[in-house]
Amino acid sequence: MTDKKVALVTGANKGIGRQIAKDLTAEGLLVLVGSRDPDKGQEAAEEIGADARAVQLDVTDQASIGAAAERIRAEFGRLDVLVNNAGISHPGREGEQFPALVQSGLLTQAPLEDVRVVFDTNVFGVIAVTQAMLPLLREAPAGRIVQIGSTGGSLTWNSDGENEHRSMFGAYSASKTAAHAVALAFAFSLQDTNIKVNIACPGFTKTALNDFRGTRSVEEGAREAVRLALIGPDGPTGTFSDENGPVAW
């Protein structure tokens, strides 16, 4: 057991998730570094510091999710913060370049199995992990759930005919739209509890998700998620924002 707040960050062995984990430890939390690969998770936890612990967690594997929840209950008895960060932009195939992968994600040509793989991680994985961790979040004095979102999934933004990026709206973007809806559904269901659910947009951050083509650093991309993870009792729930304020749904 610990007197520190306990946070779980999924997909935290690299990229924005790793930075969120690092920043939360700097704020005094004990952070569980969720990673499909236990060795990579351990490496990340050791780099982050003494208040980080590696937890094997594959958001597409119910047995892995259940084992992680059981471990958290046994070691800490509760969970104060859940950051649903794990995500993929495409299934990925060896030798295929990023521009081709983006084009292959367009729903006019994407193989249905590829779409299922993306949704399995980005949507169903969010539901599965959140449902498994809810009993632990209910044990916390003030539970917080942060969903990593994307303006790429904003229907308002993509409905704008002047938005040149909407030509890339495909499986990934649609999965983020769905993930936003899932987070909102959890927020509505939990609005009469001490658990707050919000969506943080990191912006176009340089990570493996976009073949490191982003224009923002992981330090910048992590800021809004960390802020929402630490909001007090008067903080919002059911919001979608970046560090500059609300993002259009």
C-alpha positions in Angstrom: 0.0 0.0 0.0 1.1 3.6 -0.4 0.0 7.1 0.7 0.8 8.4 -2.7 -1.9 8.7 -5.4 -1.6 5.8 -7.8 -1.9 6.3 -11.6 -2.0 3.8 -14.4 -0.9 4.9 -17.9 -1.5 2.5 -20.7 1.0 2.3 -23.6 3.5 4.1 -21.4 6.7 2.5 -22.4 7.3 5.2 -25.1 6.0 8.4 -26.6 3.4 10.6 -25.0 2.5 7.8 -22.5 6.0 7.6 -21.2 6.2 11.4 -20.8 2.8 11.5 -19.0 4.1 8.8 -16.6 7.3 10.8 -16.0 5.4 14.0 -15.4 2.9 12.4 -13.0 5.8 11.0 -10.9 7.2 14.5 -10.8 3.9 15.6 -9.3 4.3 13.1 -6.5 2.2 10.2 -7.9 3.2 6.5 -8.0 2.8 5.6 -11.6 2.2 2.2 -13.1 3.8 2.0 -16.6 1.4 -0.1 -18.7 3.2 -1.9 -21.6 2.4 -5.0 -23.8 6.1 -5.9 -23.6 7.2 -6.3 -20.0 10.8 -5.8 -20.8 10.1 -2.5 -22.5 7.9 -1.5 -19.6 10.6 -2.3 -17.1 13.1 -0.3 -19.0 10.8 2.7 -19.1 10.0 2.4 -15.4 13.6 2.3 -14.5 14.3 5.4 -16.6 11.4 7.3 -15.1 12.5 6.7 -11.5 11.7 5.1 -8.2 8.0 6.0 -8.2 7.4 4.1 -11.5 6.4 0.4 -11.7 6.1 -1.7 -14.8 2.8 -3.5 -15.4 2.3 -5.9 -18.2 -0.9 -4.7 -20.0 -2.2 -5.5 -23.4 -5.4 -3.5 -23.9 -6.6 -6.1 -26.5 -6.2 -9.1 -24.1 -8.8 -9.5 -21.4 -6.6 -11.9 -19.4 -3.8 -9.3 -19.4 -6.2 -6.5 -18.3 -7.7 -8.7 -15.6 -4.2 -9.7 -14.2 -3.2 -6.0 -14.1 -6.4 -5.1 -12.2 -5.8 -7.9 -9.7 -2.2 -6.8 -9.2 -3.2 -3.2 -8.6 -5.8 -4.3 -6.0 -3.4 -6.6 -4.2 -0.6 -4.1 -4.1 -2.4 -0.8 -3.7 -6.1 -1.4 -3.0 -7.2 1.4 -5.3 -6.5 3.4 -8.4 -6.6 7.2 -8.4 -5.9 8.0 -12.0 -6.3 6.1 -15.3 -4.8 7.5 -18.5 -6.1 5.6 -21.6 -3.1 6.4 -23.8 -2.5 3.2 -25.7 -3.3 3.5 -29.4 -2.3 2.6 -32.9 -2.7 4.5 -36.2 -2.6 1.4 -38.4 -1.9 -2.3 -38.1 1.6 -1.8 -39.5 3.3 -4.1 -42.0 7.0 -4.5 -42.4 8.5 -2.5 -45.2 5.4 -0.3 -45.8 6.1 3.4 -45.6 4.0 5.8 -43.6 2.3 7.7 -46.5 1.2 4.4 -47.9 -0.1 3.3 -44.5 -2.2 6.5 -44.3 -3.7 5.9 -47.7 -4.4 2.2 -46.8 -6.4 3.5 -43.8 -9.0 5.3 -46.0 -12.3 3.5 -45.6 -12.7 3.3 -49.4 -9.9 0.8 -49.5 -9.0 -0.3 -46.0 -9.3 -4.1 -45.5 -12.0 -4.7 -42.9 -9.5 -6.7 -40.8 -7.2 -3.7 -40.6 -10.1 -1.5 -39.4 -10.9 -4.1 -36.7 -7.3 -4.1 -35.5 -7.3 -0.3 -35.1 -10.7 -0.2 -33.4 -9.7 -3.2 -31.1 -6.9 -1.1 -29.5 -8.3 2.4 -29.8 -11.9 1.8 -28.9 -12.7 -1.6 -27.5 -9.4 -1.5 -25.5 -10.5 1.7 -23.9 -13.8 0.2 -22.8 -12.2 -3.0 -21.6 -9.5 -1.3 -19.5 -11.9 1.3 -18.1 -14.5 -1.3 -17.1 -11.8 -3.4 -15.4 -10.3 -0.5 -13.5 -13.6 1.2 -12.4 -13.9 -0.9 -9.2 -10.5 0.3 -8.2 -11.2 3.9 -9.2 -14.3 3.8 -7.0 -12.1 3.0 -4.1 -10.2 6.3 -4.5 -11.2 9.5 -2.8 -11.4 11.2 -6.2 -10.9 9.1 -9.3 -9.8 10.6 -12.6 -9.9 9.1 -16.1 -8.1 10.8 -19.0 -8.7 9.7 -22.5 -6.0 10.7 -25.1 -8.0 12.1 -28.0 -7.2 13.8 -31.2 -8.5 16.7 -33.3 -8.2 14.2 -36.2 -11.3 12.7 -34.7 -13.2 16.0 -34.4 -16.3 15.8 -36.6 -16.6 19.6 -36.4 -13.1 20.2 -37.6 -13.3 17.6 -40.4 -16.6 18.9 -41.6 -15.0 22.1 -42.5 -14.5 22.2 -46.2 -11.4 24.4 -45.8 -9.7 21.7 -43.7 -7.2 20.1 -46.1 -6.4 17.4 -43.6 -9.9 15.9 -43.8 -8.8 14.0 -46.9 -6.9 11.7 -44.5 -10.0 10.9 -42.4 -10.0 7.1 -42.3 -9.9 4.2 -39.9 -7.6 5.9 -37.3 -9.6 9.2 -37.3 -12.9 7.3 -37.1 -11.6 5.3 -34.2 -10.6 8.4 -32.3 -14.1 9.9 -32.9 -15.5 6.7 -31.4 -13.1 6.8 -28.5 -14.3 10.4 -27.7 -17.8 9.1 -27.7 -16.8 6.2 -25.4 -15.2 8.6 -22.9 -18.2 10.9 -23.0 -20.5 7.9 -22.3 -18.4 7.0 -19.2 -18.5 10.6 -18.1 -22.3 10.7 -18.3 -22.6 7.4 -16.4 -20.3 8.5 -13.7 -21.4 12.1 -13.3 -23.0 11.5 -9.9 -19.8 9.9 -8.5 -16.4 11.2 -7.5 -14.9 10.0 -10.8 -14.3 12.6 -13.5 -13.7 11.7 -17.1 -12.1 14.0 -19.7 -10.4 13.9 -23.1 -7.0 15.5 -23.7 -5.8 16.3 -27.2 -1.9 16.3 -27.3 -1.8 17.9 -30.8 0.4 16.7 -33.6 3.1 15.3 -31.5 6.3 13.6 -32.8 5.8 9.9 -32.0 6.0 6.5 -33.6 2.2 6.8 -34.2 3.0 9.3 -37.1 6.4 8.0 -38.0 7.9 10.9 -35.9 6.5 13.5 -38.4 4.8 15.6 -35.7 5.6 19.2 -34.9 5.2 19.1 -31.1 7.5 17.5 -28.5 6.2 14.7 -26.2 6.7 17.2 -23.3 4.2 19.5 -25.0 1.9 16.7 -25.9 1.7 15.4 -22.3 0.7 18.7 -20.7 -3.1 18.6 -21.0 -3.4 15.0 -20.0 -1.4 15.7 -16.8 -3.5 18.7 -16.0 -6.7 16.8 -16.3 -5.3 13.9 -14.3 -4.7 16.3 -11.4 -7.9 18.4 -11.4 -9.6 19.0 -8.1 -13.2 18.5 -7.0 -14.3 21.6 -8.8 -12.8 20.4 -12.1 -14.8 19.5 -15.2 -16.0 16.2 -16.5 -17.1 15.2 -20.0 -14.8 17.7 -21.7 -12.5 17.6 -24.7 -9.6 20.1 -24.6 -6.0 20.8 -25.3 -3.7 23.2 -23.5 -5.4 26.2 -25.2 -8.9 25.3 -24.1 -11.9 23.4 -25.5 -11.6 21.4 -28.7 -14.6 21.1 -31.0 -16.3 17.7 -30.9 
